[in-house]
């Protein structure tokens, strides 16, 4: 696939995740509390099977994003694999459900551990892309913003355990918003730059 195609697939599939989460907020209104409950707990309520689709879509989109990063002018040696690994773990999150607010089970502990590893891998992948971005003529302008996003993501990551039970859901959504906004921004940038580069010879 071309870089432009990979970017489009990444944008489309990653965008499905927040869309389905918002839909489930409406479906489970009154029974689900987004201020305190994790996003993955939506899988336990009405039409919770949609979260499996959301996680699988996110994982697949992240894999397309990782593939796009392998097409940089200066190849990123580590970052695509870190981001791809985080995408693969999203499939585990899809089918190994989180615990509800009143219990603790083995599958819930696995889900929590997988979520933490997923977050760490994504942050590490973002950081590992800063230098390759600086050397790439198309992504050079995103190098410094990506570093800012990394620091914001690290802050959001540590905010989750510090937020307490009452605002756990808010802290997790802040972190997810940081990471997903970065992923969609760089994918959009990759699509636009690839399209511009492809059209340049025709315009000449």
Secondary structure, DSSP 8 states (H G I E B T S, - for coil): --HHHHHHHHHHHHHHHHHHHHHHHHHTBTTB-TTTS-GGGGGGSTTTHHHHHHHHHHHHHHHHHHHHHTTSSS--SSHHHHHHHHHHHHHHHHHS----TT---HHHHHHHHHHHHHHHHHHHHHHHHHHHHHH-TTTGGGHHHHHHHHHHHHHHHHHHHHS-GGGHHHHHHHHHHHHHHHHHHHHHHHHHHHHHHHHHHHH-
